[in-house]
Amino acid sequence: MAALSWKPFVFGGIASVTAEIGTFPIDLTKTRLQIQGQTSDVAHKQLKYRGMFHAVMTIAREESVKALYSGFVPTNITIVLLVFSCSARGMFIYSIPTILE
């Protein structure tokens, strides 16, 4: 049986974080667009954004570009923990036949 390699797990984690860097501002903007106009919450009752591009530009202008990544660290901690736990389980299950020999 071939030796287990750690490289796919590390590269998978790096790919996941890289994807999150690119998509996090889009997801944050989508969420802000979804909650605006809610009648149950006074803070979000008014329509502030006209569309996706307008929302990104307004957030960057009024709150800074850094605000587009608010919540990024906790999300990536979750990703790293999830990748580690799944990888550890996968490596253990993959190595069971070798252990039983």
All heavy atoms as an XYZ file, in Angstrom:
782
protein
N       0.840     -1.182      0.000
C       0.000      0.000      0.000
C       0.886      1.247      0.000
O       1.915      1.289      0.647
C      -0.895     -0.024      1.247
C      -1.936      1.063      1.228
S      -3.194      0.822      2.476
C      -4.291     -0.241      1.588
N       0.502      2.237     -0.739
C       1.289      3.460     -0.871
C       1.318      4.238      0.441
O       0.393      4.168      1.246
C       0.708      4.330     -1.975
N       2.402      4.949      0.651
C       2.543      5.774      1.849
C       1.561      6.944      1.785
O       1.281      7.479      0.715
C       3.976      6.285      1.954
N       1.062      7.316      2.948
C       0.136      8.444      3.020
C       0.893      9.750      2.819
O       1.992      9.923      3.317
C      -0.577      8.459      4.369
C      -1.463      7.268      4.670
C      -2.028      7.368      6.074
C      -2.591      7.194      3.673
N       0.296     10.652      2.099
C       0.926     11.938      1.838
C       0.117     13.040      2.512
O      -1.103     13.045      2.463
C       0.993     12.193      0.335
O       1.524     13.479      0.090
N       0.800     13.981      3.111
C       0.145     15.102      3.781
C      -0.132     16.243      2.822
O      -0.902     17.139      3.108
C       1.010     15.602      4.940
C       2.417     15.930      4.506
C       3.485     15.082      4.504
C       2.895     17.163      3.963
N       4.611     15.712      4.015
C       4.265     17.007      3.665
C       2.299     18.395      3.696
C       5.037     18.015      3.124
C       3.079     19.410      3.151
C       4.430     19.203      2.873
N       0.499     16.220      1.657
C       0.398     17.332      0.717
C      -1.032     17.639      0.252
O      -1.410     18.804      0.206
C       1.311     17.097     -0.480
C       2.775     17.213     -0.138
C       3.631     16.955     -1.349
C       5.109     16.988     -0.960
N       5.965     16.704     -2.098
N      -1.855     16.626     -0.086
C      -3.219     16.964     -0.530
C      -4.029     17.704      0.542
O      -4.833     18.577      0.218
C      -3.851     15.611     -0.843
C      -2.710     14.713     -1.115
C      -1.587     15.207     -0.249
N      -3.802     17.390      1.793
C      -4.538     18.038      2.865
C      -4.100     19.499      3.044
O      -4.922     20.386      3.225
C      -4.370     17.263      4.166
C      -4.808     15.829      4.037
C      -3.889     14.806      4.132
C      -6.135     15.517      3.800
C      -4.284     13.491      3.997
C      -6.546     14.209      3.661
C      -5.620     13.188      3.760
N      -2.799     19.722      2.959
C      -2.287     21.087      3.081
C      -2.728     21.922      1.889
O      -3.219     23.040      2.043
C      -0.744     21.085      3.200
C      -0.188     22.490      3.123
C      -0.318     20.417      4.492
N      -2.592     21.366      0.685
C      -2.993     22.104     -0.514
C      -4.500     22.337     -0.541
O      -4.965     23.367     -1.022
C      -2.531     21.387     -1.776
C      -1.029     21.348     -1.920
C      -0.390     20.252     -2.457
C      -0.254     22.424     -1.509
C       0.987     20.218     -2.599
C       1.127     22.403     -1.637
C       1.744     21.297     -2.184
N      -5.265     21.387     -0.024
C      -6.709     21.560      0.079
C      -7.070     22.697      1.018
O      -7.963     23.499      0.738
N      -6.363     22.792      2.140
C      -6.589     23.891      3.080
C      -6.214     25.233      2.486
O      -6.947     26.224      2.641
N      -5.086     25.277      1.781
C      -4.658     26.520      1.140
C      -5.671     26.940      0.067
O      -6.029     28.119     -0.043
C      -3.241     26.363      0.538
C      -2.207     26.221      1.663
C      -2.894     27.541     -0.363
C      -0.828     25.814      1.179
N      -6.156     25.981     -0.706
C      -7.155     26.283     -1.737
C      -8.437     26.810     -1.116
O      -9.054     27.745     -1.631
C      -7.444     25.038     -2.564
N      -8.826     26.241      0.007
C     -10.047     26.672      0.682
C      -9.939     28.111      1.183
O     -10.853     28.916      1.003
C     -10.338     25.720      1.844
O     -11.484     26.098      2.518
N      -8.824     28.434      1.811
C      -8.613     29.797      2.314
C      -8.521     30.787      1.152
O      -9.086     31.886      1.211
C      -7.358     29.861      3.208
C      -7.004     31.292      3.548
C      -7.581     29.055      4.488
N      -7.857     30.388      0.068
C      -7.750     31.259     -1.107
C      -9.127     31.531     -1.709
O      -9.448     32.673     -2.063
C      -6.830     30.620     -2.168
O      -5.560     30.360     -1.573
C      -6.660     31.518     -3.364
N      -9.950     30.505     -1.797
C     -11.308     30.687     -2.311
C     -12.111     31.613     -1.400
O     -12.890     32.447     -1.868
C     -11.998     29.341     -2.449
N     -11.911     31.475     -0.106
C     -12.629     32.315      0.859
C     -12.213     33.778      0.731
O     -13.043     34.680      0.859
C     -12.365     31.804      2.277
C     -13.341     32.280      3.292
C     -14.748     31.765      3.084
O     -14.920     30.640      2.598
O     -15.690     32.513      3.404
N     -10.942     34.031      0.450
C     -10.459     35.409      0.253
C     -11.200     36.063     -0.912
O     -11.596     37.225     -0.843
C      -8.932     35.430      0.011
C      -8.190     35.112      1.293
C      -8.478     36.777     -0.545
C      -6.700     34.872      1.109
N     -11.420     35.313     -1.966
C     -12.083     35.865     -3.137
C     -13.588     36.002     -3.004
O     -14.192     36.915     -3.559
N     -14.211     35.107     -2.266
C     -15.674     35.098     -2.206
C     -16.261     35.746     -0.963
O     -17.463     36.021     -0.930
C     -16.210     33.663     -2.298
O     -15.693     32.892     -1.203
C     -15.836     33.015     -3.621
N     -15.455     36.005      0.054
C     -16.000     36.547      1.304
C     -16.684     37.901      1.121
O     -17.803     38.091      1.620
C     -14.908     36.635      2.381
C     -15.482     36.714      3.760
C     -15.839     35.570      4.432
C     -15.692     37.928      4.377
C     -16.395     35.631      5.701
C     -16.241     38.014      5.631
C     -16.597     36.847      6.302
N     -16.080     38.868      0.393
C     -16.783     40.143      0.194
C     -18.112     39.982     -0.547
O     -19.083     40.677     -0.260
C     -15.803     40.978     -0.620
C     -14.482     40.378     -0.357
C     -14.726     38.921     -0.146
N     -18.159     39.052     -1.487
C     -19.402     38.806     -2.229
C     -20.469     38.260     -1.291
O     -21.628     38.688     -1.328
C     -19.135     37.823     -3.395
C     -18.161     38.444     -4.386
C     -20.434     37.421     -4.081
C     -17.607     37.471     -5.395
N     -20.094     37.321     -0.440
C     -21.041     36.724      0.501
C     -21.523     37.751      1.524
O     -22.719     37.809      1.848
C     -20.391     35.533      1.206
C     -21.396     34.679      1.939
O     -22.510     34.498      1.406
O     -21.076     34.197      3.039
N     -20.621     38.571      2.018
C     -21.003     39.610      2.975
C     -21.973     40.596      2.334
O     -22.990     40.963      2.927
C     -19.759     40.354      3.473
C     -20.057     41.474      4.458
C     -19.381     41.200      5.778
C     -19.629     42.803      3.896
N     -21.691     40.993      1.112
C     -22.559     41.926      0.394
C     -23.927     41.305      0.141
O     -24.959     41.957      0.315
C     -21.904     42.330     -0.943
O     -20.592     42.816     -0.672
C     -22.704     43.379     -1.650
N     -23.948     40.040     -0.245
C     -25.213     39.335     -0.481
C     -26.059     39.316      0.788
O     -27.267     39.589      0.755
C     -24.947     37.901     -0.935
C     -26.193     37.043     -1.034
C     -25.852     35.574     -1.109
C     -25.171     35.088      0.122
N     -25.950     34.372      1.077
N     -25.422     39.044      1.913
C     -26.142     39.008      3.182
C     -26.710     40.375      3.538
O     -27.858     40.491      3.972
C     -25.209     38.518      4.305
O     -24.689     37.246      3.939
C     -25.944     38.401      5.615
N     -25.932     41.418      3.330
C     -26.430     42.774      3.623
C     -27.598     43.143      2.720
O     -28.538     43.793      3.154
C     -25.301     43.787      3.460
C     -24.191     43.588      4.461
C     -23.991     44.820      5.277
N     -22.833     44.687      6.151
C     -21.977     45.646      6.373
N     -22.111     46.809      5.789
N     -20.977     45.451      7.198
N     -27.531     42.729      1.459
C     -28.641     42.994      0.547
C     -29.902     42.236      0.970
O     -31.014     42.740      0.842
C     -28.264     42.612     -0.891
C     -27.358     43.588     -1.627
C     -26.793     42.944     -2.878
C     -28.122     44.849     -1.972
N     -29.726     41.025      1.483
C     -30.872     40.217      1.884
C     -31.573     40.770      3.118
O     -32.793     40.686      3.215
C     -30.440     38.769      2.156
C     -30.111     38.002      0.907
C     -29.567     36.621      1.204
O     -28.959     36.389      2.250
N     -29.781     35.694      0.289
N     -30.803     41.314      4.070
C     -31.442     41.753      5.315
C     -32.008     43.166      5.234
O     -32.801     43.553      6.076
C     -30.502     41.653      6.531
C     -29.305     42.580      6.392
C     -30.080     40.231      6.757
C     -28.480     42.702      7.659
N     -31.618     43.946      4.225
C     -32.164     45.298      4.138
C     -33.652     45.229      3.794
O     -34.098     44.354      3.084
C     -31.399     46.137      3.127
C     -31.675     45.814      1.692
C     -30.994     46.783      0.757
O     -30.402     47.776      1.172
N     -31.070     46.506     -0.521
N     -34.388     46.154      4.346
C     -35.815     46.211      4.079
C     -36.666     45.334      4.971
O     -37.868     45.235      4.781
N     -36.056     44.672      5.955
C     -36.833     43.844      6.875
C     -37.656     44.735      7.795
O     -37.138     45.669      8.405
C     -35.918     42.953      7.711
C     -35.256     41.869      6.922
C     -34.461     40.925      7.816
O     -34.359     41.113      9.014
N     -33.904     39.902      7.212
N     -38.912     44.422      7.899
C     -39.790     45.242      8.731
C     -39.688     44.876     10.202
O     -40.064     45.664     11.060
C     -41.244     45.096      8.278
O     -41.609     43.715      8.292
C     -41.427     45.656      6.877
N     -39.177     43.705     10.514
C     -39.094     43.283     11.912
C     -37.937     43.940     12.663
O     -37.944     43.990     13.882
C     -38.945     41.766     11.998
O     -37.765     41.355     11.327
N     -36.943     44.445     11.952
C     -35.781     45.070     12.580
C     -35.699     46.529     12.141
O     -35.524     46.825     10.961
C     -34.506     44.326     12.192
C     -33.301     44.768     12.992
O     -33.434     45.655     13.845
O     -32.215     44.218     12.746
N     -35.795     47.443     13.087
C     -35.794     48.875     12.780
C     -34.485     49.303     12.126
O     -34.469     50.161     11.238
C     -36.056     49.697     14.066
C     -35.996     51.188     13.791
C     -37.390     49.314     14.668
N     -33.362     48.702     12.524
C     -32.059     49.090     11.986
C     -31.927     48.769     10.495
O     -31.155     49.398      9.789
C     -30.948     48.399     12.760
N     -32.668     47.788     10.003
C     -32.548     47.364      8.603
C     -33.800     47.656      7.786
O     -33.948     47.147      6.686
C     -32.238     45.864      8.529
C     -30.992     45.480      9.254
N     -29.746     45.876      8.837
C     -30.799     44.760     10.368
C     -28.838     45.408      9.670
N     -29.454     44.723     10.609
N     -34.699     48.470      8.314
C     -35.966     48.742      7.643
C     -35.786     49.535      6.344
O     -36.468     49.304      5.365
C     -36.894     49.492      8.599
C     -38.326     49.457      8.210
C     -39.179     50.005      9.329
C     -40.631     49.697      9.042
N     -41.482     50.012     10.164
N     -34.846     50.448      6.330
C     -34.616     51.321      5.175
C     -33.754     50.606      4.127
O     -32.838     49.863      4.456
C     -33.908     52.577      5.664
C     -33.439     53.492      4.588
C     -32.644     54.650      5.177
O     -32.716     54.902      6.366
N     -31.879     55.304      4.350
N     -34.060     50.835      2.853
C     -33.248     50.281      1.768
C     -32.017     51.161      1.586
O     -32.122     52.339      1.276
C     -34.043     50.226      0.466
C     -35.214     49.261      0.434
C     -35.917     49.351     -0.903
C     -34.765     47.845      0.704
N     -30.838     50.570      1.798
C     -29.587     51.331      1.746
C     -28.821     51.094      0.445
O     -28.112     51.963     -0.029
C     -28.723     50.940      2.947
C     -27.472     51.750      3.103
C     -26.768     51.403      4.397
C     -25.553     52.285      4.593
N     -24.889     52.036      5.853
N     -28.963     49.898     -0.121
C     -28.180     49.523     -1.297
C     -29.112     49.289     -2.487
O     -30.186     48.728     -2.343
C     -27.375     48.255     -1.024
C     -26.590     48.300      0.262
C     -26.912     47.470      1.329
C     -25.529     49.178      0.413
C     -26.191     47.514      2.507
C     -24.799     49.223      1.592
C     -25.143     48.384      2.636
O     -24.432     48.434      3.795
N     -28.648     49.685     -3.689
C     -29.445     49.511     -4.903
C     -29.093     48.229     -5.656
O     -29.835     47.811     -6.532
C     -29.250     50.707     -5.822
C     -29.815     51.991     -5.264
C     -29.762     53.107     -6.277
N     -28.443     53.322     -6.828
C     -27.627     54.313     -6.467
N     -28.007     55.175     -5.553
N     -26.445     54.443     -7.023
N     -27.977     47.660     -5.350
C     -27.545     46.444     -6.037
C     -26.202     45.990     -5.492
O     -25.656     46.586     -4.566
N     -25.679     44.944     -6.084
C     -24.439     44.340     -5.593
C     -23.263     45.316     -5.688
O     -22.551     45.524     -4.704
C     -24.156     43.073     -6.398
C     -23.131     42.204     -5.792
S     -23.815     41.414     -4.334
C     -22.796     39.997     -4.239
N     -23.045     45.887     -6.847
C     -21.919     46.800     -7.031
C     -22.063     48.033     -6.137
O     -21.090     48.472     -5.511
C     -21.804     47.213     -8.507
C     -20.593     48.037     -8.797
C     -19.339     47.460     -8.808
C     -20.698     49.399     -9.038
C     -18.210     48.217     -9.068
C     -19.584     50.172     -9.291
C     -18.333     49.576     -9.305
N     -23.261     48.574     -6.055
C     -23.506     49.739     -5.200
C     -23.247     49.385     -3.734
O     -22.682     50.191     -2.984
C     -24.942     50.249     -5.387
C     -25.254     51.444     -4.552
N     -26.031     51.363     -3.413
C     -24.883     52.740     -4.671
C     -26.128     52.578     -2.877
N     -25.445     53.429     -3.619
N     -23.631     48.180     -3.322
C     -23.413     47.748     -1.938
C     -21.926     47.638     -1.629
O     -21.464     48.107     -0.582
C     -24.108     46.420     -1.680
N     -21.151     47.035     -2.530
C     -19.698     46.904     -2.316
C     -19.055     48.276     -2.205
O     -18.253     48.540     -1.293
C     -19.039     46.081     -3.447
C     -17.530     46.169     -3.372
C     -19.477     44.640     -3.387
N     -19.407     49.168     -3.121
C     -18.814     50.508     -3.115
C     -19.228     51.299     -1.870
O     -18.401     52.001     -1.283
C     -19.221     51.275     -4.383
C     -18.693     50.639     -5.660
S     -16.934     50.299     -5.647
C     -16.281     51.936     -5.709
N     -20.477     51.170     -1.446
C     -20.952     51.885     -0.263
C     -20.281     51.370      1.002
O     -19.853     52.155      1.852
C     -22.487     51.756     -0.136
O     -23.086     52.239     -1.337
C     -23.012     52.536      1.044
N     -20.159     50.061      1.126
C     -19.497     49.479      2.302
C     -18.037     49.922      2.339
O     -17.526     50.325      3.386
C     -19.620     47.935      2.297
C     -21.071     47.513      2.503
C     -18.732     47.323      3.379
C     -21.340     46.052      2.216
N     -17.348     49.844      1.196
C     -15.936     50.233      1.144
C     -15.760     51.720      1.459
O     -14.819     52.107      2.152
C     -15.357     49.910     -0.226
N     -16.666     52.561      0.968
C     -16.554     54.002      1.167
C     -16.910     54.403      2.601
O     -16.198     55.181      3.227
C     -17.469     54.743      0.190
C     -17.254     56.230      0.139
C     -18.107     56.960     -0.896
N     -18.571     56.168     -2.020
C     -19.861     55.756     -2.174
N     -20.760     56.073     -1.309
N     -20.191     55.039     -3.224
N     -18.015     53.876      3.135
C     -18.498     54.302      4.445
C     -17.824     53.584      5.610
O     -17.674     54.155      6.685
C     -20.015     54.100      4.532
C     -20.789     55.023      3.623
C     -22.292     54.791      3.705
O     -22.735     53.926      4.493
O     -23.021     55.475      2.966
N     -17.464     52.310      5.415
C     -16.924     51.523      6.524
C     -15.476     51.097      6.317
O     -14.901     50.498      7.223
C     -17.789     50.271      6.733
C     -19.240     50.578      6.990
C     -20.069     49.316      7.037
O     -19.586     48.302      7.569
O     -21.201     49.347      6.533
N     -14.914     51.287      5.176
C     -13.567     50.920      4.741
C     -13.575     49.557      4.046
O     -14.491     48.755      4.229
C     -12.544     50.913      5.887
O     -12.604     49.709      6.612
N     -12.541     49.321      3.275
C     -12.405     48.055      2.554
C     -12.274     46.902      3.545
O     -12.728     45.786      3.285
C     -11.189     48.117      1.597
C     -10.945     46.781      0.934
C     -11.387     49.201      0.561
N     -11.688     47.179      4.695
C     -11.520     46.157      5.735
C     -12.871     45.590      6.188
O     -12.967     44.422      6.571
C     -10.773     46.772      6.926
C     -10.355     45.796      7.966
C      -9.561     46.494      9.057
C      -9.222     45.529     10.168
N      -8.518     46.195     11.251
N     -13.917     46.400      6.126
C     -15.250     45.947      6.537
C     -15.783     44.842      5.625
O     -16.620     44.036      6.055
C     -16.220     47.118      6.556
N     -15.307     44.785      4.388
C     -15.739     43.713      3.488
C     -15.252     42.345      3.955
O     -15.763     41.319      3.519
C     -15.233     43.984      2.067
C     -15.880     45.163      1.345
C     -15.116     45.489      0.073
C     -17.333     44.878      1.049
N     -14.253     42.346      4.823
C     -13.712     41.094      5.357
C     -14.019     40.906      6.841
O     -13.371     40.099      7.500
C     -12.200     41.035      5.121
C     -11.856     40.811      3.669
C     -11.594     41.876      2.823
C     -11.832     39.530      3.151
C     -11.304     41.676      1.485
C     -11.533     39.313      1.814
C     -11.272     40.380      0.992
O     -10.989     40.173     -0.339
N     -15.001     41.632      7.366
C     -15.346     41.452      8.785
C     -15.945     40.053      8.965
O     -16.852     39.641      8.247
C     -16.324     42.528      9.254
O     -17.520     42.465      8.528
N     -15.401     39.308      9.903
C     -15.817     37.925     10.136
C     -14.987     36.909      9.383
O     -15.242     35.710      9.442
N     -13.951     37.369      8.695
C     -13.116     36.484      7.879
C     -12.313     35.497      8.734
O     -12.215     34.320      8.398
C     -12.175     37.331      7.016
C     -11.298     36.541      6.110
C     -11.811     35.966      4.974
C      -9.950     36.374      6.392
C     -11.010     35.232      4.118
C      -9.137     35.648      5.558
C      -9.669     35.076      4.414
N     -11.745     35.979      9.835
C     -10.894     35.120     10.679
C     -11.691     33.973     11.309
O     -11.277     32.818     11.215
C     -10.144     35.959     11.739
C      -9.410     35.069     12.722
C      -9.169     36.910     11.058
N     -12.839     34.235     11.953
C     -13.596     33.108     12.512
C     -14.020     32.084     11.456
O     -14.008     30.876     11.706
C     -14.829     33.763     13.138
C     -14.454     35.167     13.367
C     -13.457     35.512     12.303
N     -14.353     32.562     10.280
C     -14.734     31.645      9.202
C     -13.575     30.740      8.822
O     -13.745     29.529      8.649
C     -15.191     32.443      7.961
O     -16.304     33.248      8.330
C     -15.575     31.531      6.820
N     -12.383     31.302      8.724
C     -11.228     30.498      8.337
C     -10.744     29.590      9.457
O     -10.199     28.535      9.181
C     -10.107     31.388      7.802
C     -10.367     31.752      6.368
O     -10.450     30.868      5.530
N     -10.549     33.015      6.100
N     -10.939     29.985     10.688
C     -10.631     29.073     11.805
C     -11.528     27.845     11.701
O     -11.069     26.713     11.859
C     -10.786     29.785     13.161
C      -9.658     30.796     13.345
C     -10.809     28.775     14.308
C      -9.809     31.673     14.563
N     -12.790     28.064     11.398
C     -13.720     26.950     11.217
C     -13.276     26.059     10.063
O     -13.304     24.829     10.177
C     -15.145     27.483     10.945
O     -15.520     28.355     12.001
C     -16.143     26.368     10.815
N     -12.863     26.664      8.961
C     -12.408     25.886      7.801
C     -11.193     25.042      8.168
O     -11.133     23.853      7.858
C     -12.084     26.814      6.617
C     -13.361     27.394      6.043
C     -11.301     26.080      5.534
C     -13.132     28.478      5.018
N     -10.225     25.652      8.840
C      -9.000     24.924      9.204
C      -9.334     23.758     10.141
O      -8.840     22.646      9.947
C      -7.971     25.885      9.842
C      -6.834     25.119     10.480
C      -7.437     26.849      8.792
N     -10.181     23.999     11.129
C     -10.558     22.922     12.050
C     -11.314     21.817     11.334
O     -11.106     20.634     11.589
C     -11.384     23.476     13.207
C     -10.635     24.396     14.167
C     -11.596     24.965     15.210
C      -9.491     23.660     14.844
N     -12.195     22.191     10.425
C     -12.963     21.206      9.680
C     -12.069     20.381      8.773
O     -12.176     19.151      8.737
C     -14.045     21.915      8.858
C     -15.099     21.042      8.214
C     -15.938     20.378      9.307
C     -15.991     21.864      7.319
N     -11.166     21.046      8.057
C     -10.241     20.323      7.176
C      -9.356     19.395      7.996
O      -9.142     18.244      7.630
C      -9.388     21.308      6.338
C      -8.212     20.606      5.678
C     -10.249     21.987      5.306
N      -8.873     19.881      9.149
C      -8.001     19.045      9.982
C      -8.750     17.826     10.500
O      -8.254     16.715     10.428
C      -7.448     19.851     11.155
C      -6.637     19.015     12.101
C      -5.368     18.580     11.744
C      -7.144     18.635     13.329
C      -4.614     17.799     12.598
C      -6.403     17.854     14.193
C      -5.137     17.434     13.827
N      -9.963     18.024     11.012
C     -10.695     16.894     11.585
C     -11.084     15.885     10.509
O     -10.965     14.680     10.707
C     -11.928     17.374     12.355
O     -12.879     17.920     11.474
N     -11.518     16.371      9.344
C     -11.877     15.458      8.251
C     -10.644     14.741      7.715
O     -10.694     13.551      7.408
C     -12.575     16.216      7.134
S     -14.215     16.790      7.584
N      -9.537     15.464      7.620
C      -8.302     14.857      7.127
C      -7.790     13.795      8.087
O      -7.366     12.726      7.671
C      -7.228     15.924      6.942
O      -7.649     16.873      6.012
N      -7.844     14.088      9.376
C      -7.385     13.120     10.374
C      -8.241     11.861     10.326
O      -7.729     10.737     10.361
C      -7.412     13.743     11.764
N      -9.553     12.043     10.233
C     -10.442     10.882     10.139
C     -10.185     10.110      8.862
O     -10.145      8.875      8.861
C     -11.905     11.322     10.194
C     -12.437     11.336     11.601
C     -13.912     11.619     11.611
N     -14.014     13.077     11.732
C     -14.922     13.823     11.166
N     -15.859     13.284     10.426
N     -14.933     15.116     11.317
N     -10.017     10.822      7.748
C      -9.771     10.165      6.471
C      -8.476      9.378      6.479
O      -8.418      8.257      5.989
N      -7.430      9.950      7.062
C      -6.149      9.248      7.128
C      -6.254      8.018      8.020
O      -5.683      6.979      7.721
C      -5.048     10.191      7.620
C      -4.662     11.233      6.600
S      -3.351     12.316      7.142
C      -1.942     11.231      6.996
N      -7.014      8.135      9.107
C      -7.181      6.990     10.005
C      -7.948      5.871      9.296
O      -7.530      4.717      9.322
C      -7.919      7.407     11.281
C      -8.218      6.248     12.182
C      -7.213      5.633     12.895
C      -9.511      5.765     12.293
C      -7.474      4.547     13.728
C      -9.790      4.679     13.106
C      -8.781      4.083     13.824
N      -9.038      6.210      8.652
C      -9.844      5.198      7.973
C      -9.048      4.575      6.827
O      -9.093      3.374      6.596
C     -11.175      5.813      7.460
C     -12.062      6.142      8.658
C     -11.897      4.889      6.493
C     -13.279      6.959      8.346
N      -8.283      5.401      6.116
C      -7.474      4.912      5.004
C      -6.378      3.960      5.500
O      -5.985      3.044      4.788
C      -6.857      6.110      4.278
C      -6.057      5.762      3.056
C      -6.684      5.260      1.919
C      -4.680      5.938      3.034
C      -5.956      4.939      0.796
C      -3.942      5.622      1.902
C      -4.591      5.130      0.789
O      -3.872      4.806     -0.327
N      -5.902      4.163      6.729
C      -4.808      3.331      7.233
C      -5.282      2.095      7.993
O      -4.458      1.283      8.403
C      -3.893      4.167      8.137
O      -4.606      4.589      9.277
N      -6.569      1.913      8.184
C      -7.076      0.733      8.919
C      -6.605     -0.585      8.305
O      -6.152     -1.470      9.035
C      -8.623      0.795      9.060
C      -8.997      1.847     10.087
C      -9.190     -0.565      9.457
C     -10.479      2.052     10.253
N      -6.694     -0.764      6.977
C      -6.207     -2.041      6.433
C      -4.741     -2.315      6.761
O      -4.361     -3.461      7.006
C      -6.401     -1.878      4.925
C      -7.468     -0.861      4.774
C      -7.285      0.071      5.937
N      -3.929     -1.272      6.800
C      -2.510     -1.448      7.129
C      -2.362     -1.825      8.603
O      -1.535     -2.672      8.942
C      -1.748     -0.143      6.859
O      -2.019      0.283      5.539
C      -0.262     -0.343      7.018
N      -3.162     -1.238      9.464
C      -3.096     -1.544     10.896
C      -3.525     -2.971     11.160
O      -2.942     -3.672     11.991
C      -3.971     -0.549     11.692
C      -3.408      0.869     11.582
C      -4.094     -0.964     13.152
C      -4.345      1.943     12.117
N      -4.534     -3.453     10.441
C      -5.076     -4.783     10.672
C      -4.218     -5.894     10.121
O      -4.389     -7.048     10.479
C      -6.495     -4.883     10.075
C      -7.546     -3.991     10.717
C      -8.869     -4.134      9.990
C      -7.709     -4.306     12.200
N      -3.253     -5.577      9.270
C      -2.392     -6.625      8.691
C      -1.463     -7.220      9.698
O      -1.034     -6.780     10.649
C      -1.579     -6.038      7.525
C      -2.426     -5.805      6.329
C      -1.626     -5.212      5.184
O      -0.432     -4.897      5.350
O      -2.208     -5.080      4.098
